[in-house]
């Protein structure tokens, strides 16, 4: 067995597949065999392999990346010092180019990766140039030919000196340089798959015949298949075709139909097989309806929709449930305190409550009280295993798919008003004028929420009104719950106003200290009785949302500081790496050419630059553009990163952060709760460190604890029982990252699905083919420009070659037929040369009219001059054919048409001519 992992300059596995001594037309891939885990672990420990998670580019399935999940050790850094700046779990990754280097791994697999030296990387790049690279070359070549053809026609039809200029093509010399290997990339090859992505079930179509590429490249493999098979084509283009035995598929699902979807489970993938096998699971139905498409989204993203199994339900307490006497004795009783919840009006799982009161010394006692889900979800139970597997609640437009059984989510753990609930509380004594934390307290508590407020209810109080009389309010006195008095309601209103004042101070200080916030559009929908969308609007962030946000962030940061101080090598934290510098530089360069300067050194620099943008539409566009280079925030285990500087959260600009405030819907929070419980068992309710959120001063106004640390476990067993081993924490972090990303993809897809259906219903009432809207240019390059539709928060890409070659890419709102004749791009400005013919002219825009040639020649000559200055939009006035020069740069407004696509439901964004926006 050749070991590609044993040396850095070994040849990568190149396409040399062969069977039965026959020579195929195109050599397929021979994959490296999987190594046994002990051998791989030895090589990782020795520093010849790195461990990470593979992600395949969904837009280009020949490219993949490995995100490191441990800091490279000294041995590896000596060989590859360029890895020293790489971030664990970030998108600044090891580049895996081509299927051979991927070695049968798929997105989400944990892999061992070997770094390739420069010669091997060059070899791989030449053999596996990406689809995007080849497409760019093809576009450049087509564009060059088009320009030459136009120059020839104009030269032949006109007799003036201007035609001697190469029209709009002075930056083309007739030769196309091949796309070169990006200099900043570090190339690698997958030496082994350490563990598979848990979810290897996929959706797609069954084909009766092999794909054309398989017939062309792998004829020996196809002829060697012994049994009749069908071919599975996944909807996810980052996945390979799969071979499915015909006898395992019901006859009703054997007919080839692009609208018929099924689900399969990926099986064995041999070292000499270009494609894996798969097992048929079930038929999903035909595409189109919201129900089928939602099922497809859930299946595609591995969201568990099955009912909880009996062994999981056996872990739940019997109902009706009451707080055990031991908990009443051991916990801090806060039931008589003024505590309440503020959530979206539709929320049913209330996992965070707040409290606020003025102290005799003039300071403020603030509390965040989180549902104690870890009391019910104990380690090493069936309920715990199921919660870990699901890892998160997935919120679709019409329904939520919970991480925990509904009796926990909506009842026993939910902080519903007027009922006793177990909680984990964080409290601070804060200065009233500066909102500075003077002391911090942690404890396991019992609370009774006084009221369930929506963000609108809280905003109503902030605006100077009273709590609505129809809202049920309660208070507890001597263990009995009764309707709230006017005094308690006044306390709630006073607390909201104090929260509002403090949150404004905290938010100003947070952004003044270097935090960054990039907002995106989130859509809300109103559904009718049948589940179809009848209205759609962007979700508006109010002061009440920001009020809660500040204190949830403070709680997460405080808990992160506490658990890291107690367990520096065994804490589950959350980090956010800096943006990808090369992509950020590209965006900043484009913005500067458009008159907007973004300092890209730190989060503080970027935020300061954003604050200098006064026009709200411009700022929205800039934020959309800056989102691209930003990396994902990820969970990680503290043992995996050698330098604590790697713990930082870039956007928040804080050294330590975790997730503590949503244990009903996130498994990571449950792990953090257990770690905090163990910390309380070992160190009590207050720990003083050099961290600003854990100061030495202990407030005398904190509640008295009836037992040391408010424990539910003994000090002796707390650590061993509650804290997983470092390797297991890393595995939990990996699972939580996978499921969080999948849930986000599912939620975004659900929103887009309902938007497509909403636009379909709207378009049926209009005379235009789709919804006409304002678009803003957010990116330009040599072959395309990107448009954002602010009203709906969706993006579209307009390819110039498609505008030129296909009429269906342009929506005309007048009687003329529009066609793109030429384009050029210089200094981030896209210049489009349009020809508009009257309806009685030929559909194909041939240059057979002397007037048209003259007009186009004038426009092209003007274009060459304008490229060195500022272009102006010009309208022709010919009766039959006119030439129109349109210049577009970032922030320019254009008219777009959002065309709903029915099967599958999607949204196509096309350019409208003539544009009604200037």
Protein Blocks (a to p, Z undefined) as FASTA:
>chain_A
ZZfklpmkbccdddfbdeehiacfbdcddddddddfklmmmmmmnopaccddddddfklm
kbccdddfbdcdfklmmmmmmlmmpcehiabdcddedjklnnopaehiacddddddfklm
mmmmmmmccfklmmmmmmmmmmmmmmmmmmmmmmmmpccfklmpcghilmpghiacdddd
dfkbccdddfbdfbdcfblcdcddddfbdcfklmmmmmmlmmmpmbdcdddddfblkbcc
ddddfklpcfklmpgcfkbccddddddddfkbcbdcdddfbdebjchifmlmmmmmmmmn
opafbdcdfklmmmpccddddddfklmmmpccfklpccdddddfkbcbdcbdcdddddfk
opacdddddddfklmmcghiaklmmmmmnopacddfkbccdfbdfklmmmmmmccehiac
ddddddddddfklopafbdcddddddddfbdcdfklmmmmmnopacdfklccdddeehia
cdddfklmmmmmmmmmmmmmmmmmmmmmmmmnopacdddddddddddfkopafbdcdddd
dfklmmmmmmmmmmmmmmmmmmmmmmmmlcccdddddddfklmmmmmmmmmmnopacdfk
bmmlmmmmmmmpmblklmmmmmmmmmmmpccdddddfklpmblklmpcfklopabdcdfk
lmmlomklmmmmmmmmmmmmmnojbdcdfbfklcfbdcfkbccdfbghiaabdfklmmmm
mmccfklmmmmmmmmmmmmmmmmmmmmmmmmmmmmmmmmmmmmmpmbfbdcdddddfbdc
fkbccdddfknopacdddfklmmmpmklpccfbfbdcddfbdcdeehiacdddddddfkb
cfbacdfbfklmmmmmmmmmmmmmmmmmccdddddfbfkbccddddddehiacddddddd
fbdcddddddddddfbZZ
